[in-house]
Amino acid sequence: MLTVVAIDIFFYYFVLITALALLLGSAVFMFYRTYAMISGAPYAGTKKVRVDKMIELADLQDGQKVVDLGSGDGRILIAAAKAAKVKCVGYELDFLMWLWSIYKVKRAGLSDRIKIYRRSYWPADLRDFDTVFLFLIPYKMGRMEKKLQSELCPGTRVISHGFKFPNWQPEKKEERILVYQMTS
Ligand SMILES: C[S@@+](CC[C@H](N)C(=O)[O-])C[C@H]1O[C@@H](n2cnc3c(N)ncnc32)[C@H](O)[C@@H]1O
């Protein structure tokens, strides 16, 4: 009898804790997805063929510094670090994506060359970077254009997946990838 009651209590707490964990996980997931959507863009991973195209168009050289604004699961940074001996930085607001990206970077053995910050890219200082990758949303492109214009040095390459800046002319456009080069 005592054993049956103990099993019942164990089962009750097991179900309760599992439900609470699922509820908490979903709340964290929804919170960060909404937060990211308001602050920049919701998560959508770039397809492998486009990652490869972005890396090809970036023409990365050893020793350069690369940033991905909204680095998601880290796929662009990992591909960049594999393509050349570059130092990579990512900014990712979503805690779960950030955690996943840190794991992927570690698994790829690239932790010494890829640093991913779990914070917004808007206050970040971007003046040291040679290449900027981004995959934003149309209504944030104007604000980002102003930020990049005021911070990036001449010669810096900006590779935008999907969306164009309102005032700049791309030097190249292939598939859905636009390449810009800072002139002043
Ligand atoms: C469209 S996804 C691109 C992910 C990745 N760069 C790729 O191409 O696979 C945009 C990412 O930006 C993140 N994000 C949105 N606003 C942000 C902000 N203000 N600062 C940092 N990351 C942000 C989102 O959480 C999401 O992971």
Ligand as a Chemical Component Dictionary entry (heavy atoms), coordinates in Angstrom:
data_LIG
# 
_chem_comp.id                   LIG 
_chem_comp.type                 NON-POLYMER 
_chem_comp.pdbx_formal_charge   0 
_chem_comp.three_letter_code    LIG 
# 
loop_
_chem_comp_atom.comp_id 
_chem_comp_atom.atom_id 
_chem_comp_atom.alt_atom_id 
_chem_comp_atom.type_symbol 
_chem_comp_atom.charge 
_chem_comp_atom.model_Cartn_x 
_chem_comp_atom.model_Cartn_y 
_chem_comp_atom.model_Cartn_z 
_chem_comp_atom.pdbx_ordinal 
LIG C1  C1  C 0  17.349 36.087 -39.787 1  
LIG S1  S1  S 1  18.257 35.455 -38.401 2  
LIG C2  C2  C 0  19.878 35.233 -39.124 3  
LIG C3  C3  C 0  20.710 34.207 -38.414 4  
LIG C4  C4  C 0  22.089 33.956 -39.047 5  
LIG N1  N1  N 0  22.829 35.171 -39.252 6  
LIG C5  C5  C 0  21.950 33.231 -40.351 7  
LIG O1  O1  O 0  22.093 33.870 -41.398 8  
LIG O2  O2  O -1 21.681 32.009 -40.335 9  
LIG C6  C6  C 0  18.439 36.945 -37.438 10 
LIG C7  C7  C 0  19.036 36.710 -36.058 11 
LIG O3  O3  O 0  19.257 37.979 -35.436 12 
LIG C8  C8  C 0  18.932 37.878 -34.050 13 
LIG N2  N2  N 0  18.661 39.241 -33.586 14 
LIG C9  C9  C 0  17.572 40.013 -33.845 15 
LIG N3  N3  N 0  17.723 41.230 -33.308 16 
LIG C10 C10 C 0  18.958 41.256 -32.726 17 
LIG C11 C11 C 0  19.708 42.260 -32.042 18 
LIG N4  N4  N 0  19.234 43.482 -31.846 19 
LIG N5  N5  N 0  20.946 41.949 -31.601 20 
LIG C12 C12 C 0  21.461 40.700 -31.782 21 
LIG N6  N6  N 0  20.797 39.708 -32.437 22 
LIG C13 C13 C 0  19.567 39.983 -32.901 23 
LIG C14 C14 C 0  17.755 36.922 -34.017 24 
LIG O4  O4  O 0  17.603 36.309 -32.761 25 
LIG C15 C15 C 0  18.139 35.924 -35.109 26 
LIG O5  O5  O 0  18.872 34.843 -34.589 27 
# 
loop_
_chem_comp_bond.comp_id 
_chem_comp_bond.atom_id_1 
_chem_comp_bond.atom_id_2 
_chem_comp_bond.value_order 
_chem_comp_bond.pdbx_ordinal 
LIG C1  S1  SING 1  
LIG S1  C2  SING 2  
LIG S1  C6  SING 3  
LIG C2  C3  SING 4  
LIG C3  C4  SING 5  
LIG C4  N1  SING 6  
LIG C4  C5  SING 7  
LIG C5  O1  DOUB 8  
LIG C5  O2  SING 9  
LIG C6  C7  SING 10 
LIG C7  O3  SING 11 
LIG C7  C15 SING 12 
LIG O3  C8  SING 13 
LIG C8  N2  SING 14 
LIG C8  C14 SING 15 
LIG N2  C9  SING 16 
LIG N2  C13 SING 17 
LIG C9  N3  DOUB 18 
LIG N3  C10 SING 19 
LIG C10 C11 SING 20 
LIG C10 C13 DOUB 21 
LIG C11 N4  SING 22 
LIG C11 N5  DOUB 23 
LIG N5  C12 SING 24 
LIG C12 N6  DOUB 25 
LIG N6  C13 SING 26 
LIG C14 O4  SING 27 
LIG C14 C15 SING 28 
LIG C15 O5  SING 29 
# 
